[in-house]
Amino acid sequence: MRSLINLLTFTKMRRLPEFLILFFFLITISTISLKWSSSSSSPSKSRTTDNNNNNKYSNIKLNNIFTNPFLLKDKFFSQDNDRMTEKKIIPGLPNLDKYIHLDLKGAPPKANKFYETFFNFIDKIQMGVKGIVIEYEDMLPLNGRFANATNRLAYKKSDIELIQTAAKNHRLKVIPLIQTFGHFEWLLKLQEFELYRDDIALPMVISPCIDSTYVLLEDLLQQTLDMHPDSDTIHIGCDEVILTNSHPQCQQAWIDVPERYITHVKRVVSIVRKIRPQIRILIWDDLIRSDQFIYSEKLLNQLKGLVEPVAWHYRTKFEDSYISSPAWDIYSRLFTNTWTASAFKGGLNRYSMQTNATHHTLNNHAWLSLMNSLSNQRNKAIYGIILTGWSRFDHFMPLCDLLPTAYVSLISSLHVINTGRFILTDYTNDCYELMNSIGKDSRLCQSLPGYSIWSGISSLSLSISQIEDRLAFLHTVAPSYNRKHLFVRRYELDTRLNELEMLKNDLLSIIQLLNNNLSDLYSLDVIDEWFDLYLSPILGRINTTLIEFSPARNQKTWPRRPLI
């Protein structure tokens, strides 16, 4: 700068304009240089910096918040400072009836530790939830022919009463969901019920061709409704029915599969109405939405006024054929009400340790868009939406998305349905920030059952991600060929293995704390299955790596090349 001033004096200001241009050019270059310098001195996410920072993962905190790995690059949204803000606002439906579905075929919570506190939270957040749909599967305390068929840790009748009392105290309806056609694995897997199968080799679908099926279903439905004296609605399932008509009785009296399906549903409805005449009956719509039903109104007319279809779709974007399907018009003419069903957990991956909140919130956003569109068409308005929370894809599938990991997804999904606004920062385990961001009382977070599980699994996920990164890098430090010949850069190998051992110790500490928290809400069998699914594999890889790499670690002299 001083030389520039001397030069200006020497020329006696004759070339002032040129020097002013030079001056501003130098200022600009200096500013850019400072920015680059600042940027390069900040913590880097590059592989080089990561590899040279040996202590990066030595201490894993339980309340770490990390970048959402599921963040979508959706065309309707932009990301700014880790905040997803919607560009295209659509009207919310705050007055729409909203129901939360709880799937008890996987990780059923302890009744006395979950329902009162969860229902209290749902009541207090005031987001328009009208009730709870509970898919009991094998968790109902059934007796008689079912006494030895239910889960050995099934709820007691006092637990069912507790659930209904808690729901009533918090102004929530309870809708029992009892599968009555497909997804009958919990019962048909057993030898004593083998002869009820549609296909003797497959325990999924109950045969509609034998009278004993309807005796069994009446017993099941009678016991279920007796335990739910105040329920004015029941869901009879009937989704994903793969009917083969292969039972010998079906062969003797042949009817096409669509007609057989309708006949079965009508008989189930007749049983339910016999037990409770005025009850509303919901049914999943995936089969009656198919072409063989939609383009044969003679078939669907047989269900007119008998059931209320529930349309389910769990993707983030709906197909044009789904949006414009003639089913919507037919439903409005044949049925008193039409419902929809989104997902807030378990509707994406059959193997999932942590709920993908972004995916599920976008799914609810897609439903909001479609419901708004339908409400603008005559007689096509949707009565209500069920936010499903699946725990397994079916009875034989692995546990996925423990409920506490889905609280972000549930709250965000309710928010987007009510307001039309999708705003999601990476509050992976920070309930307080999430509640504040949507204008709710963050103190309610403390009433969420398993809140510590939410933060614990978030920390666990981070720890596992870091370990997987270290394991992958170790194989670049000491590939199998080098280990075979004990020809490894030992000083780096020592560093990396020490780092892996520290990460393992951190992981074991998190697991111990998480195990204590899980024990408060879940039975031992749930914890055992979840640990075996999501923790045993990574622990096994760590131990295998430490064993396989240790011989090269002890080498003090190395041979001349070539190594063979």
C-alpha positions in Angstrom: 0.0 0.0 0.0 2.9 2.4 0.8 4.5 1.8 -2.6 1.2 2.5 -4.2 1.0 6.0 -2.5 4.6 6.9 -3.5 3.8 6.0 -7.0 0.8 8.2 -7.0 2.8 11.1 -5.7 5.6 10.6 -8.3 3.2 10.7 -11.2 1.6 13.9 -9.7 -1.8 12.4 -10.1 -1.7 12.4 -13.9 -2.8 8.7 -14.1 -5.2 8.8 -11.2 -8.0 6.9 -12.9 -5.8 4.0 -13.8 -4.4 3.8 -10.3 -7.9 3.8 -8.8 -8.8 0.8 -10.9 -5.6 -0.9 -9.8 -6.4 0.0 -6.1 -9.9 -1.6 -6.2 -8.5 -4.7 -8.1 -5.9 -5.3 -5.3 -8.6 -4.8 -2.6 -10.8 -7.4 -4.3 -7.9 -9.9 -4.6 -7.1 -9.4 -0.9 -10.7 -10.0 0.2 -10.9 -13.3 -1.8 -7.6 -14.4 -0.4 -8.7 -13.8 3.1 -11.9 -15.9 2.5 -10.0 -18.8 1.1 -7.5 -18.6 4.0 -10.4 -18.6 6.5 -12.1 -21.5 4.7 -9.0 -23.7 4.6 -8.2 -23.1 8.3 -11.7 -24.3 9.4 -12.4 -28.0 10.2 -12.5 -29.9 6.9 -14.7 -32.9 6.0 -12.1 -34.0 3.4 -10.6 -37.5 3.6 -7.1 -36.0 4.2 -8.0 -34.1 7.3 -10.2 -37.0 8.5 -7.3 -39.4 8.2 -4.8 -37.3 10.0 -7.0 -36.5 13.0 -6.4 -39.5 15.2 -8.5 -38.3 18.1 -11.5 -37.3 16.2 -13.7 -40.0 17.4 -12.3 -40.7 20.8 -15.2 -39.2 22.7 -18.8 -39.7 21.4 -21.4 -37.6 23.2 -24.9 -38.8 23.6 -26.5 -35.7 22.3 -24.5 -35.2 19.1 -26.6 -33.8 16.3 -25.3 -34.8 12.9 -26.2 -34.3 9.3 -29.4 -36.1 8.3 -28.2 -38.9 6.0 -31.7 -39.1 4.5 -32.0 -35.5 3.4 -33.6 -35.5 0.0 -32.8 -33.4 -3.0 -36.5 -32.8 -3.7 -37.5 -30.3 -6.4 -40.0 -28.6 -4.0 -37.4 -27.8 -1.3 -34.2 -26.0 -0.9 -31.6 -26.4 1.8 -30.1 -23.4 3.6 -27.9 -23.8 6.6 -29.2 -27.3 7.2 -32.8 -26.1 7.2 -35.3 -27.4 4.7 -37.8 -24.7 3.8 -40.6 -25.2 1.4 -40.9 -23.1 -1.7 -44.3 -24.3 -2.7 -46.8 -23.8 0.1 -50.1 -25.7 -0.1 -53.1 -25.4 2.3 -53.0 -27.5 5.5 -55.9 -29.5 6.7 -56.0 -28.8 10.5 -59.6 -30.0 10.8 -59.0 -33.4 9.1 -59.4 -36.3 11.5 -56.0 -37.8 12.2 -55.3 -41.2 13.7 -52.0 -42.7 14.7 -51.4 -46.4 14.0 -49.4 -48.5 16.4 -48.1 -51.9 15.1 -47.7 -54.3 18.0 -46.4 -57.2 15.9 -43.0 -55.8 16.5 -41.5 -54.3 19.7 -44.8 -53.9 21.7 -44.0 -51.5 24.5 -44.7 -52.3 28.2 -48.3 -51.1 28.7 -47.8 -49.5 32.0 -44.7 -47.5 30.8 -46.0 -46.3 27.4 -49.7 -45.6 26.8 -50.6 -43.1 29.5 -47.5 -40.9 28.8 -47.7 -41.2 25.0 -51.4 -40.4 24.9 -50.8 -37.4 27.3 -48.2 -36.1 24.8 -50.6 -36.5 21.8 -53.3 -34.7 23.8 -51.1 -31.8 24.9 -49.5 -31.0 21.5 -53.0 -30.3 20.1 -52.3 -31.3 16.5 -55.8 -32.7 15.8 -55.2 -36.4 16.6 -58.6 -38.0 17.1 -57.6 -41.5 18.0 -55.3 -44.5 17.9 -55.5 -47.5 15.5 -53.9 -50.5 17.4 -52.9 -53.5 15.3 -52.6 -56.1 18.1 -51.7 -59.1 16.0 -50.7 -61.8 18.6 -50.6 -59.4 21.6 -54.3 -59.6 22.6 -55.0 -61.8 25.7 -57.2 -64.2 23.8 -58.6 -67.4 25.3 -60.2 -70.7 24.3 -58.9 -72.0 20.9 -56.4 -69.1 20.8 -55.0 -69.5 24.3 -51.8 -71.2 23.1 -51.5 -69.2 19.9 -50.8 -65.7 21.1 -47.5 -64.2 22.1 -46.2 -65.7 25.3 -45.7 -62.1 26.5 -49.1 -60.9 25.3 -50.8 -58.1 27.1 -53.1 -59.0 30.0 -56.8 -57.9 30.0 -55.8 -55.3 32.6 -53.4 -53.9 30.0 -56.1 -53.6 27.4 -58.3 -51.8 30.0 -55.3 -49.5 30.9 -55.0 -48.6 27.2 -58.6 -47.7 26.8 -58.8 -45.8 30.1 -55.7 -43.7 29.1 -57.2 -43.0 25.7 -60.5 -41.9 27.2 -58.7 -39.6 29.7 -57.0 -37.9 26.8 -60.1 -37.8 24.5 -58.7 -40.4 22.0 -60.7 -43.1 20.3 -59.3 -46.6 20.0 -59.8 -48.5 16.8 -58.7 -52.2 17.0 -57.2 -53.5 13.7 -57.6 -57.2 13.3 -56.5 -59.0 10.2 -59.2 -61.2 8.9 -57.9 -62.6 5.6 -54.2 -62.0 4.8 -51.3 -61.4 7.1 -52.5 -64.2 9.3 -49.1 -65.6 9.9 -49.2 -65.3 13.7 -51.9 -67.9 13.8 -51.5 -70.0 10.6 -47.8 -70.7 11.3 -48.9 -73.0 14.1 -49.5 -76.7 13.4 -52.9 -76.7 15.0 -54.2 -74.1 12.6 -52.4 -75.4 9.5 -55.6 -76.8 7.9 -57.1 -73.3 7.8 -54.5 -72.1 5.2 -55.5 -71.2 1.7 -52.2 -72.7 0.5 -51.1 -75.5 2.8 -47.4 -74.5 2.3 -47.9 -70.8 3.1 -49.2 -69.5 6.4 -50.3 -66.1 5.2 -53.9 -66.3 4.0 -56.8 -68.0 5.7 -59.0 -70.1 3.4 -62.4 -68.6 2.5 -63.7 -71.9 1.3 -64.3 -73.7 4.6 -67.0 -72.9 7.1 -64.7 -73.4 10.1 -62.8 -70.3 9.0 -65.8 -68.1 9.8 -66.4 -69.9 13.2 -62.8 -69.1 14.0 -63.1 -65.4 12.8 -66.3 -64.9 14.8 -64.6 -66.1 17.9 -61.6 -63.8 17.3 -63.8 -60.8 16.5 -66.1 -61.4 19.4 -63.2 -61.6 21.9 -61.6 -58.4 20.4 -64.8 -56.3 20.6 -65.6 -57.6 24.0 -62.3 -56.2 25.1 -63.2 -52.9 23.4 -66.7 -52.1 24.6 -66.4 -48.4 23.6 -65.0 -48.7 20.1 -67.4 -47.6 17.4 -65.0 -48.5 14.6 -63.0 -51.6 13.7 -60.4 -52.2 11.0 -60.6 -55.7 9.4 -57.3 -55.4 7.4 -57.7 -57.5 4.2 -54.6 -56.1 2.5 -51.9 -57.8 0.4 -54.0 -61.0 0.2 -52.4 -63.5 -2.2 -55.3 -65.8 -2.7 -54.4 -69.0 -4.6 -57.8 -70.9 -4.3 -55.7 -74.0 -3.8 -57.5 -75.4 -0.7 -59.3 -78.6 -1.7 -62.7 -77.1 -0.8 -62.0 -74.2 -3.2 -61.4 -76.6 -6.0 -64.8 -78.3 -5.4 -66.7 -75.0 -5.6 -64.7 -72.9 -8.0 -65.1 -69.1 -7.9 -62.8 -66.5 -9.5 -60.4 -64.9 -7.0 -62.0 -61.4 -7.1 -65.5 -62.8 -6.4 -64.0 -65.0 -3.7 -62.4 -61.9 -2.1 -65.7 -59.9 -2.1 -67.7 -62.9 -0.7 -65.2 -63.3 2.1 -65.3 -59.6 3.0 -69.1 -59.6 3.1 -69.1 -62.6 5.4 -66.6 -60.9 7.8 -68.7 -57.7 7.8 -71.8 -59.8 8.6 -70.0 -61.3 11.6 -68.9 -57.9 12.9 -72.4 -56.4 12.5 -73.9 -59.4 14.3 -71.6 -58.7 17.2 -72.0 -54.9 17.1 -74.7 -53.7 14.6 -73.8 -50.0 14.4 -70.0 -50.3 14.2 -68.1 -48.7 11.3 -65.8 -51.1 9.4 -62.6 -50.0 7.8 -60.7 -52.0 5.1 -57.4 -51.5 3.3 -58.1 -50.7 -0.3 -55.1 -52.0 -2.2 -57.1 -55.0 -3.7 -60.4 -53.3 -4.4 -58.4 -50.5 -6.1 -57.0 -52.9 -8.7 -58.3 -53.0 -12.3 -60.3 -56.2 -11.8 -62.4 -54.5 -9.2 -62.4 -50.8 -10.4 -63.6 -51.9 -13.9 -66.2 -54.2 -12.6 -68.7 -52.2 -10.6 -70.8 -55.3 -10.2 -68.1 -56.6 -7.8 -67.6 -53.4 -5.9 -71.4 -52.7 -5.6 -71.6 -55.7 -3.4 -69.6 -53.8 -0.8 -71.7 -50.6 -1.1 -72.3 -49.1 2.3 -70.7 -52.1 4.1 -67.1 -50.8 4.6 -65.0 -47.6 4.4 -61.9 -48.0 2.3 -58.5 -46.8 3.5 -56.2 -45.9 0.6 -52.5 -46.4 1.6 -49.4 -45.1 -0.1 -46.0 -44.6 1.5 -43.8 -43.0 -1.2 -42.8 -39.4 -1.4 -44.3 -38.9 -4.9 -47.5 -40.4 -6.2 -47.8 -41.9 -9.7 -50.0 -39.9 -12.1 -52.1 -43.1 -12.5 -52.7 -43.2 -8.7 -53.7 -39.5 -8.5 -56.1 -39.7 -11.5 -57.4 -43.2 -10.7 -61.2 -43.7 -11.2 -61.2 -45.3 -7.8 -61.7 -41.9 -6.1 -64.9 -41.3 -8.0 -66.2 -44.8 -7.5 -65.4 -44.7 -3.7 -67.3 -41.4 -3.3 -70.4 -43.1 -4.9 -70.3 -46.4 -3.2 -69.0 -45.8 0.3 -70.0 -43.5 3.1 -66.5 -42.3 3.7 -63.0 -42.7 2.2 -59.9 -42.6 4.4 -56.2 -42.3 3.5 -53.1 -43.8 5.2 -49.6 -42.4 5.2 -46.6 -43.6 7.2 -44.5 -42.0 9.9 -42.3 -45.0 10.4 -41.6 -48.5 9.0 -43.0 -47.8 5.5 -39.7 -47.6 3.7 -37.1 -50.2 4.6 -37.6 -53.6 6.1 -34.2 -53.3 7.9 -33.9 -49.9 9.5 -32.3 -48.9 12.8 -33.4 -45.2 12.6 -36.5 -43.7 11.1 -36.1 -41.7 7.9 -38.1 -38.6 9.1 -37.5 -36.7 5.8 -39.0 -39.5 3.7 -42.1 -39.9 5.8 -42.7 -36.2 6.2 -42.5 -35.9 2.4 -45.0 -38.8 2.1 -47.4 -37.0 4.3 -46.9 -33.8 2.2 -47.7 -35.8 -0.9 -50.9 -37.0 0.7 -51.8 -33.5 1.8 -51.4 -32.3 -1.8 -53.7 -35.1 -3.1 -56.3 -34.6 -0.4 -56.5 -30.9 -1.2 -57.0 -31.8 -4.8 -59.7 -34.3 -4.0 -61.5 -31.9 -1.7 -61.9 -29.5 -4.6 -63.8 -32.1 -6.6 -67.4 -32.8 -5.8 -68.1 -35.5 -3.2 -64.5 -36.7 -3.1 -63.4 -35.2 0.2 -61.4 -37.5 2.5 -62.8 -38.3 5.9 -59.6 -38.9 7.8 -55.9 -40.0 7.6 -54.2 -42.8 9.5 -50.5 -42.2 10.0 -49.2 -45.8 10.1 -46.2 -46.8 12.2 -45.0 -50.2 11.1 -42.7 -52.3 13.2 -42.2 -55.2 10.8 -43.2 -55.7 7.2 -44.9 -58.9 8.3 -44.8 -61.4 11.1 -41.6 -63.0 9.8 -39.7 -59.8 9.0 -37.1 -58.1 11.2 -37.8 -55.3 13.6 -37.5 -51.9 12.1 -37.8 -48.3 13.3 -38.3 -48.6 17.1 -41.1 -46.1 18.0 -38.9 -43.6 19.9 -36.7 -43.1 16.8 -39.9 -42.0 14.9 -40.9 -39.1 17.2 -39.3 -36.6 14.9 -41.1 -38.1 11.9 -44.5 -38.2 13.7 -44.4 -34.6 14.9 -43.1 -33.3 11.5 -45.7 -35.3 9.7 -48.6 -34.0 11.8 -47.2 -30.5 11.3 -47.1 -30.7 7.6 -50.7 -32.1 7.4 -52.0 -29.3 9.6 -50.1 -26.4 8.1 -48.8 -27.4 4.6 -45.4 -26.4 5.7 -42.4 -28.6 5.6 -39.6 -27.3 7.8 -37.1 -29.8 9.1 -33.7 -29.0 10.6 -31.6 -32.0 11.5 -33.1 -32.4 15.0 -32.0 -36.0 14.9 -32.3 -36.3 18.7 -33.2 -32.8 19.9 -36.9 -32.8 20.7 -36.7 -29.3 22.3 -35.5 -27.6 19.2 -38.0 -29.4 17.0 -40.9 -28.4 19.2 -39.8 -24.8 19.3 -39.4 -24.7 15.5 -43.1 -25.6 15.1 -44.4 -23.4 17.9 -45.1 -26.1 20.5 -44.2 -26.3 24.2 -40.8 -28.0 24.3 -41.3 -29.0 27.9 -43.6 -31.7 26.6 -40.6 -33.6 25.3 -40.1 -35.0 28.8 -43.4 -36.8 28.7 -42.4 -38.8 25.6 -41.9 -42.4 26.6 -38.4 -43.6 25.6 -37.1 -40.1 25.0 -33.7 -41.3 26.1 -33.9 -44.1 23.5 -34.4 -41.6 20.8 -31.1 -39.8 21.6 -29.3 -43.0 22.4 -30.0 -44.6 19.1 -29.0 -41.3 17.3 -25.7 -41.4 19.1 -25.3 -45.1 18.3 -26.0 -44.5 14.7 -23.2 -41.9 14.6 -20.8 -44.2 16.4 -21.4 -47.0 14.0 -21.0 -44.7 11.0 -17.6 -43.6 12.4 -16.5 -47.2 13.0 -17.5 -48.2 9.5 -15.4 -45.4 8.1 -12.4 -46.5 10.2 -12.9 -50.1 9.1 -13.0 -49.1 5.5 -9.9 -47.0 5.8 -8.0 -49.8 7.6 -8.2 -51.9 4.5 -6.4 -49.1 2.6 -3.7 -49.1 5.2 -3.2 -52.8 5.3 -4.9 -54.6 2.3 -5.2 -58.4 2.4 -2.1 -58.9 0.2 0.1 -56.8 2.5 -1.3 -58.6 5.6 -0.6 -62.0 4.0 3.0 -61.1 3.6 3.2 -59.1 6.9 4.3 -56.2 4.8 2.5 -53.2 6.3 3.4 -49.6 7.3 3.3 -50.6 11.0 3.4 -47.2 12.6 0.2 -46.1 10.7 -1.5 -49.5 11.4 -0.8 -49.1 15.1 -2.4 -45.7 15.1 -5.5 -46.9 13.2 -6.0 -50.0 15.3 -5.7 -48.0 18.5 -8.3 -45.6 17.2 -10.6 -48.5 16.3 -10.2 -49.9 19.9 -11.1 -46.5 21.3 -14.2 -46.4 19.1 -15.1 -49.9 20.2 -15.0 -48.9 23.9 -17.1 -45.8 23.1 -19.6 -48.0 21.3 -19.8 -50.4 24.2 -20.4 -47.5 26.6 -23.3 -46.3 24.5 -24.7 -49.8 24.2 -24.7 -50.2 28.0 -26.6 -47.0 28.5 -29.0 -47.8 25.7 -29.6 -51.2 27.1 -30.7 -49.7 30.4 -33.0 -47.3 28.6 -34.5 -49.9 26.4 -35.2 -52.1 29.4 -37.6 -49.4 30.8 -39.9 -49.7 27.7 -39.4 -53.1 26.2 -39.2 -56.7 27.2 -36.0 -58.7 27.0 -36.9 -60.5 23.8 -37.3 -57.2 21.9 -33.9 -56.0 23.1 -32.2 -59.3 22.3 -33.6 -59.2 18.7 -32.8 -55.6 18.1 -29.2 -55.9 19.4 -28.6 -59.0 17.3 -29.9 -57.2 14.2 -28.2 -53.9 14.5 -25.2 -54.3 16.9 -23.9 -57.8 16.7 -22.8 -57.4 13.0 -20.6 -54.3 13.7 -19.1 -55.7 16.9 -18.3 -58.9 15.0 -16.6 -56.9 12.2 -14.5 -55.0 14.8 -13.4 -58.1 16.6 -12.6 -59.9 13.3 -10.5 -56.9 12.1 -8.5 -56.7 15.3 -7.7 -60.4 15.1 -6.9 -60.4 11.4 -4.7 -57.3 11.6 -2.7 -58.2 14.8 0.0 -60.4 13.2 1.1 -57.5 10.9 1.1 -55.3 13.9 3.9 -57.3 15.6 6.3 -57.3 12.6 9.6 -55.6 13.3 11.6 -56.5 10.2 10.4 -56.8 6.6 11.7 -58.7 3.5 13.1 -57.4 0.3 10.8 -57.2 -2.7 9.5 -59.1 -4.5 7.4 -60.7 -1.8 6.8 -64.0 -3.6 
